[in-house]
Amino acid sequence: MLASFYTAATGAIAQQNGMSLHANNIANVSTSGYKADEGVFSDLLYTNVHSDGNDSLKTGHGTKLGATDTVFQQGSLKDTDRSLDYALCSDKTFFAVRGTDGTVKYTRCGAFTKSVGQDGKTYLSDGSGGYVLDGSGNAIAVTDDEKKLGIGVYTFKNLDGLVKTGDNYFSATNVSGDAYRAENAEIKQACLESSSTDMASELSNVIVSERAFGFNAKVVQMSDEIMQTVNSLR
């Protein structure tokens, strides 16, 4: 009974984590440039159960949310009629922003604004104090001609190696490799990329996860009741 109890418990925890993932995708359905995540579930250790023959059976011990993959799928573009809004036209490219701590992070969201630097000049900003970078890694000074700001567009050898750091930003890792300038990359001004969240799919996934969670929770309850009954017979 302990095996059934803990196997069902791990399943319930895995489904709960899955529901949190889907809920986060749904919460960001209106976030420009957001890339949805999908869970990758993996089995826990198996136990070999020997039979009378030469073959042995394997008994599973539950599952877990082994990894979270980001789906780098191009979102639809929507016109905003705002000159400081930009949309990337490739699902493999990013804008670069140098944060207030000096670190460079990457985003698909091009909802930029203006910010006055310590030198008194006006720079293109992400709205949180970070400066948008050009193709050479320098902050972009905003001129009267906002159509020629020279915004840098970057990409990576392995997008799956990027790590989400919150606020719709990604950081490079050894797995992703260093960012490099994307040649001939296309961006559209006065446009923003919509979230890649598929609302219908996410709602379906939530329903499936809720039902699976309920089934596992019921098995946990039944296993507990059986153990109590067995203990009362001793």
C-alpha positions as CSV (number, residue, x, y, z in Angstrom):
1,M,0.0,0.0,0.0
2,L,2.9,2.4,0.6
3,A,3.9,2.0,-3.0
4,S,0.4,3.0,-4.3
5,F,0.3,5.9,-1.8
6,Y,3.6,7.4,-2.9
7,T,3.1,6.7,-6.6
8,A,-0.2,8.5,-6.6
9,A,1.2,11.3,-4.5
10,T,4.0,11.9,-7.0
11,G,1.4,11.9,-9.8
12,A,-0.7,14.5,-8.0
13,I,2.3,16.7,-7.4
14,A,3.3,16.4,-11.1
15,Q,-0.2,17.4,-12.2
16,Q,-0.3,20.3,-9.8
17,N,3.0,21.6,-11.2
18,G,1.6,21.1,-14.7
19,M,-1.5,23.2,-13.8
20,S,0.7,26.0,-12.5
21,L,2.6,26.0,-15.8
22,H,-0.6,26.2,-17.8
23,A,-2.0,28.9,-15.5
24,N,1.1,31.0,-16.1
25,N,0.7,30.6,-19.9
26,I,-2.9,31.7,-19.6
27,A,-2.0,34.7,-17.4
28,N,0.4,35.9,-20.1
29,V,-2.0,35.5,-23.0
30,S,-2.0,39.3,-23.4
31,T,1.8,39.8,-22.8
32,S,3.5,41.0,-25.9
33,G,6.3,38.7,-27.1
34,Y,5.6,36.1,-24.4
35,K,6.6,32.5,-25.3
36,A,4.5,29.7,-23.8
37,D,6.1,26.9,-21.8
38,E,5.2,23.2,-22.0
39,G,6.0,20.5,-19.4
40,V,8.1,17.5,-20.0
41,F,7.1,14.7,-17.7
42,S,9.4,11.8,-16.8
43,D,9.0,8.5,-15.0
44,L,10.6,7.9,-11.6
45,L,12.7,4.8,-10.9
46,Y,11.4,1.4,-11.8
47,T,11.6,-1.7,-9.6
48,N,12.2,-5.1,-11.2
49,V,9.7,-7.7,-10.0
50,H,11.0,-11.2,-10.7
51,S,8.6,-13.9,-11.9
52,D,8.9,-17.7,-12.1
53,G,10.2,-17.4,-15.6
54,N,13.4,-15.7,-16.8
55,D,11.7,-12.5,-17.6
56,S,11.1,-9.8,-14.9
57,L,8.4,-7.2,-14.7
58,K,9.1,-3.5,-14.1
59,T,6.9,-1.6,-11.6
60,G,6.8,2.2,-11.8
61,H,6.9,4.5,-8.9
62,G,5.2,7.6,-10.3
63,T,6.1,10.6,-12.4
64,K,7.4,14.1,-12.1
65,L,7.7,17.3,-14.1
66,G,11.2,16.7,-15.4
67,A,11.7,19.8,-17.4
68,T,10.0,22.9,-18.8
69,D,10.5,23.7,-22.5
70,T,9.8,27.1,-24.0
71,V,8.0,27.0,-27.3
72,F,9.7,29.5,-29.6
73,Q,6.8,30.0,-32.0
74,Q,6.2,33.2,-33.8
75,G,3.2,35.1,-32.5
76,S,0.9,37.1,-34.7
77,L,1.7,40.8,-35.3
78,K,-0.6,43.6,-34.3
79,D,-0.5,47.2,-35.4
80,T,-0.2,49.8,-32.5
81,D,0.4,53.1,-34.4
82,R,3.1,53.8,-31.8
83,S,6.5,54.6,-33.2
84,L,8.5,53.1,-30.3
85,D,6.8,49.7,-30.7
86,Y,8.8,47.0,-32.6
87,A,8.0,43.4,-33.6
88,L,10.5,40.8,-34.6
89,C,9.6,38.9,-37.8
90,S,11.5,35.7,-37.0
91,D,10.9,33.2,-34.1
92,K,14.7,32.8,-33.6
93,T,15.6,36.5,-32.8
94,F,15.6,38.8,-29.8
95,F,16.1,42.3,-28.7
96,A,19.0,43.0,-26.3
97,V,18.6,45.1,-23.1
98,R,21.3,46.1,-20.7
99,G,19.7,46.2,-17.2
100,T,20.4,48.6,-14.4
101,D,22.9,46.1,-13.0
102,G,24.9,46.0,-16.2
103,T,23.8,42.5,-17.3
104,V,22.5,42.0,-20.8
105,K,19.2,40.2,-21.1
106,Y,17.1,39.3,-24.2
107,T,13.4,39.7,-24.9
108,R,10.8,39.3,-27.7
109,C,8.8,42.3,-26.4
110,G,9.5,45.5,-28.3
111,A,7.2,47.8,-26.4
112,F,10.0,50.4,-25.8
113,T,10.0,53.9,-24.4
114,K,12.3,56.8,-23.8
115,S,14.6,57.3,-20.8
116,V,17.0,60.1,-19.9
117,G,20.5,58.8,-19.0
118,Q,23.0,60.2,-16.5
119,D,24.6,62.1,-19.3
120,G,21.4,64.0,-20.0
121,K,20.8,62.2,-23.3
122,T,17.6,60.4,-24.2
123,Y,17.9,56.7,-24.8
124,L,15.6,53.9,-26.0
125,S,14.5,52.0,-22.9
126,D,12.5,49.0,-21.9
127,G,10.5,51.0,-19.4
128,S,12.2,49.5,-16.4
129,G,15.5,51.4,-16.5
130,G,17.2,49.1,-19.0
131,Y,18.7,50.4,-22.3
132,V,17.9,48.8,-25.6
133,L,21.1,47.9,-27.5
134,D,22.1,48.4,-31.1
135,G,23.9,45.8,-33.2
136,S,27.3,46.7,-31.6
137,G,26.0,46.4,-28.0
138,N,25.7,50.1,-27.3
139,A,22.7,52.0,-25.9
140,I,20.6,53.7,-28.6
141,A,20.3,57.5,-28.4
142,V,16.8,58.6,-29.5
143,T,16.9,61.3,-32.2
144,D,14.1,63.2,-33.9
145,D,14.0,60.6,-36.6
146,E,12.6,57.6,-34.7
147,K,12.5,55.5,-37.8
148,K,16.3,55.2,-37.9
149,L,17.2,54.1,-34.4
150,G,19.3,51.1,-35.5
151,I,17.9,48.6,-33.0
152,G,20.1,45.5,-32.7
153,V,18.6,42.0,-33.3
154,Y,20.3,39.0,-31.9
155,T,20.1,35.2,-32.0
156,F,21.7,32.1,-30.5
157,K,23.0,28.7,-31.7
158,N,20.7,26.8,-29.4
159,L,17.5,28.6,-28.3
160,D,16.7,25.6,-26.0
161,G,19.6,26.6,-23.8
162,L,18.1,30.0,-22.9
163,V,16.7,30.5,-19.4
164,K,13.7,32.6,-18.5
165,T,14.6,35.1,-15.8
166,G,11.2,36.8,-15.3
167,D,9.5,39.9,-16.6
168,N,9.5,38.4,-20.1
169,Y,13.3,38.2,-20.4
170,F,15.8,35.4,-21.2
171,S,19.4,35.0,-20.2
172,A,22.2,33.2,-22.2
173,T,23.9,30.1,-20.8
174,N,26.7,27.9,-21.9
175,V,24.2,25.6,-23.6
176,S,22.6,28.4,-25.6
177,G,26.0,30.0,-26.5
178,D,26.7,33.7,-26.6
179,A,24.3,36.0,-28.5
180,Y,25.4,37.1,-31.9
181,R,24.0,39.6,-34.3
182,A,21.3,38.2,-36.6
183,E,22.2,39.3,-40.1
184,N,19.4,40.7,-42.4
185,A,16.9,40.3,-39.5
186,E,13.5,42.0,-40.2
187,I,11.7,44.1,-37.6
188,K,8.4,46.0,-38.0
189,Q,7.9,49.4,-36.4
190,A,4.6,50.4,-34.8
191,C,3.8,46.7,-34.3
192,L,4.0,44.3,-31.4
193,E,4.1,40.5,-31.4
194,S,1.3,38.8,-29.6
195,S,1.8,36.1,-27.0
196,S,2.2,32.6,-28.4
197,T,-0.2,31.2,-25.8
198,D,-2.9,29.0,-27.5
199,M,-5.8,29.7,-25.2
200,A,-7.9,26.7,-26.3
201,S,-5.0,24.3,-25.9
202,E,-4.1,25.7,-22.5
203,L,-7.7,25.4,-21.2
204,S,-7.9,21.8,-22.5
205,N,-4.6,21.0,-20.7
206,V,-5.9,22.5,-17.5
207,I,-9.0,20.3,-17.6
208,V,-6.9,17.2,-18.3
209,S,-4.4,18.1,-15.4
210,E,-7.3,18.8,-13.0
211,R,-8.9,15.4,-13.7
212,A,-5.6,13.6,-13.5
213,F,-4.9,15.4,-10.2
214,G,-8.3,14.3,-8.9
215,F,-7.7,10.6,-9.8
216,N,-4.3,10.6,-8.1
217,A,-5.7,12.3,-5.0
218,K,-8.5,9.7,-4.9
219,V,-5.9,6.9,-5.0
220,V,-4.0,8.6,-2.2
221,Q,-7.1,8.7,-0.1
222,M,-8.0,5.1,-0.8
223,S,-4.5,3.9,0.0
224,D,-4.6,5.8,3.3
225,E,-8.0,4.2,4.2
226,I,-6.7,0.7,3.4
227,M,-3.6,1.3,5.5
228,Q,-5.8,2.4,8.4
229,T,-8.0,-0.7,8.0
230,V,-4.9,-3.0,8.0
231,N,-3.5,-1.3,11.1
232,S,-6.8,-1.7,12.9
233,L,-6.7,-5.5,12.4
234,R,-3.3,-5.9,14.1
